[in-house]
Amino acid sequence: MQRIRLGFALGTSLLGAFAAGARSVNAQSDAHYTPRDTRHGAAPDSSHVQKTFFTRRDAVLTGAAIAGSAVVSIFDERISHWAQQPRVQGSSARHDLVDNLTVINEQPLTIAAVATYGIGRLAGSETVSDIGLHTSEALILTVGISELVRGPLGRLRPHESPNDAFDFKFWRGFTDFAGRSYPSLHAAVAFATAASVTGEVHERWPGATPYVGTVLYAAAMVPGLTRIYLNQHWASDVVAGAFVGQLLGSRVVRYAHSHRRSKLDRVLLGTSVVPTPGGVLVMVNTRGLAGGK
């Protein structure tokens, strides 16, 4: 029972991270999400709009994720010890391969998302720009919230505390990298990327969603598994990170496509890079802040 209680303690910071969104939810249930055209700042049909970024349903899902993470945490040490066995670790070539795969993290994924937005603006493609911008927003939000959880919680990574998965000290994560284990940032950004890109695909090509989603989510599992193999994260860290990324990635896209564009979106998606007669590239806002045509 003590381990179960400690496992639940690991998840309390997740609930706090989403508390601000949950408090803003009114008594209405989550509205049905119907994709609609909100280009050029057009107002969506208010009867189908999700009123807040986080909903009451999200609070329930957060509670379920905390419970799931707590259950997994009971087996954290056994999973970690199994992953460190020689037969699992294998040869140096296998270790090097996994080590190379673990570079799939917040930095290259965020750079790729921002680059996608930039390419879209250069090519004049609103679709590519939109996907890149919303994926960038999802990743930045995911990293920020994950760090706000990891810092205060201060859970030690398995390579520092191999026989105690519940060694955590509040605020340690802000001063000690080894104390930033829960949740896994690798898993969080991977699932945020998968959720946001899959959501954008569903907006435009619904028939392709099962195929694209299957590939993206299968790929999203890789970074978390590499972190367990490399003894950098407990299994429950990966479960929690996957939930954070999935929730934030899906919510960014859902909210963006069910509301009038924000001023930031109108500026970033209404700005094009065009060459002048002298060959100099300049940025031109083709729609204006008011969301005009």
N, C-alpha and C positions, 0 to 999 in steps of 0.2 A: 504493500500500500504506500510506503514511503516513496518508492521509486515512481509510482504512478502520480503521486502528488507533485514530486519534483518535475516530472515530465510536463504536467500541466503548467507548472510555474514557468517553464521555458517558453510557453506560448502566450503568456499574458501580455507581453510587449507588442505582439501582433495585434491584439484586440485594441490596445491603446493607440496604435498607429492609424487605425481606421475609425477611431471613436468620433473624430471631428466630422467625418462624412456621415456616419450613422446618426449623429445628433440632428443633422439638418433634414432628415427624412420626415415627411409629414405622415399623416394617418393613411394616405392613399397607398394602395399596393403598387408594385412595380408595373408600369405601363407596358403594353406589348410593343416590342421594338419593330418598327416598320421602316426600312430604308427609304429615304426620300432625297430629292435634289435640294441641297442647301448651298449650291454654288452661288458665287457673287453675293454672299451674305443673305440669301433669301430665307425668310422665316419658315420653319417647318410647321406642319399641322400640329397645333398644340394638343389635340386629343391623343396623339401618339408619342408625345415627348416624355422621356424620363426626366423628372423634375430636378433631380440632384445627381451628382457624379456617383456617389455611393448610395445604395438603397438598403432598405430593411433586409432584403434577401441577402445582400452582401454581408450583413452582420451575422446572419445565420450561417452562411458559408464559412465565414471566418471562425465561428465557433466550432464548426465541423472540422475545419482544417487544424485547429488547435488540438482537438481531441485526437485526430488522426496522427498528428505529430507526436502527441504524448504516448500513444500506443506504440508507435515505431521506436520511440526513445527507450522503451523497455529493452529492446533488442540491439540497441546501438553498439554496445561493447562487443557482443557476439558477432555482429555483422563486420565490425571493424577488424576484429581478430581474424575472422575468416578471410577477409580481403587481403590481409598481410601475410597469409601463408605462402610459402615458397611456390607451391603448385599453382596458386592464383597469380602471384607476382610474375612468375615465369622468367624468361630470359631478359637480358639487358636490352635486347631489341624491342621486346614488348613494352618494357618500362619506358624506353625512349619514345615509342609511338604514342603511348598514353600521355606522356609528359608534353609531347608536341600538340596533342589534341586539347590539352587544358588551356592553351593560349586562346581558345574561344571564350572570351570573357567580355566584361563591360566595355573595355577600351576599343577593341576592333569592331565590335558590334555597333557601338555608338558612332564610331567614325564611318562605318559603312552606311548607317542610316542617314547621317548628315550628308555624306557624299551622294546618296541616292536623291536626297532633296535637291542638292546643288546641280546634279546632272539633269534632273527634271526641269529646273529653272533655265539652265543653259539650252536645253533642247526644246523648251516651250511646251513641255508635256505636263498638264495639270495632274494627270493620274499619277505619274511617277513622283512628282513633287509632293502630292498629297500623301502617298504611301510613306515616302521618306520623312516627311515632317511629323506625321503622327507616330511613326515608329520611334523617331528621335525623342518625342515628348514622352512616350511610354517608358523608354529606357532611362531617361533622366529622372523621371518620377520614381521608377523602380529602384534605381541606385540610391536616391535620396532617402526613401522610406526604409530600405534595407539597412542602410548605415545608421539611421536613427534607432533601429531595433538592435543592431549588433553592438553598437557602442555602449549603451546602458546595460545590456544583458551581460556582457563580458564572459561568454562561455568559451572555455578553452578548447582548442582543436585536439583531435585524437592523438596526434603525434606528441603533444605536450602532456596529455593526461590519458594514456592508453587504457588505464583500468578504472577510470572514473568519468563516465559520460556526463555527470552532473556537477562538474567543477565549474561554477560560474560565480562571478563577483561583479556586482553592479559598478558600472562606469569603467571597468577595466579595458573594454574594447576601444575606448578613445585613446589610450596610451600604449596598448600592447596589441600588435597585429595578431598574435597567437590567441588573443581573447576575443576575436571577432569571428566566431564560428557559426552562430545561429542568427539568421538563416544563411544558406549558401548563396552568395552573390552570383556565382557562376550559374547556378540553376535558375535563379530569379531572372537574370537578363536573358537567358536562353528561352525561357518560357514566355517572357514579355515580348520578345521578338516574334516567336511563333504565333502568339495570340494576336498581336497587332497586325502582322502581315496576313494571317489567315482571315482576320476580320475585314481587312481592306479588300482581299480577293472576294470574299462573300458579298461585299457591297457591289462589286462590278461584274463578277462572273460566278454566280452562285453554283453553277454546275461543276465548276472546277474546285470548289471548296473541299470535298472529301479527299481528293487526290493531293492537293497542295497541303492541306492540313495534316494528312497522314505523314507526309515527308518531313514537314517542319517540326511536328511534335516528336517524331522519332529522333530527329537530329537534336532537338532540345534536351532529350534525356542524356545525351553523351557527356556534356560538361559536368553534370552532377555525379555521374558514375565515375568519371575520371578523378574527381576530387575524393571520392571514397577510396578508390584504388591507391591514390597517392597519399592517403592518410591525412588529408587536409580538412575533411568534413565528416561528421557523423551522418548516418542515414537520415535521421530526423531533420538535420539541417537542410538536406536536399529536398525533402518533402515540403518543408516550410517555404523554402525559396521558390520551388515550383508553383506553389499556391500564390505567393505574392506576385510573381511575374504574370501568371495567368490572369489573375484578377485585374491588375493594373493595365496590362496590355489590352485586354478585352474592353475594359471600361473607357479607356482613352478613345478607342475607335468608335465605340457605341455612342458615347457622348458627343463626339465631334460630328457624327453623321445624323444625329437626331436633334441638333440645335443650330440656331443661327451661328455662323462663324464668329469666333472671337476676333477682337481687334488685331491680336497678334497673328492669327491665321490669315486675316485679310491682308495684312501687311506682307507676311512672308510668302503667301501664295499669290499675291497680286503684284509681286515684284519680279521683273524679268531682267536678265543681263543681256544687253544688246551692244553690238559694236558701233562706234561712231565712224564717220567717213575717214577719220584719221587713224582708224584701227584700234582705238582705245575702248575697252569694255566699260560700260556704265550701267548702273542699276536704275531701272525705270519702273515706277509704280503704275501699272496699266489700269488699275481699277479704283484706286483711291481708298482712303480709310472708311468712307461711307459705304463701301461695298457696292459701288456702282457697277454698271455693265462695262 
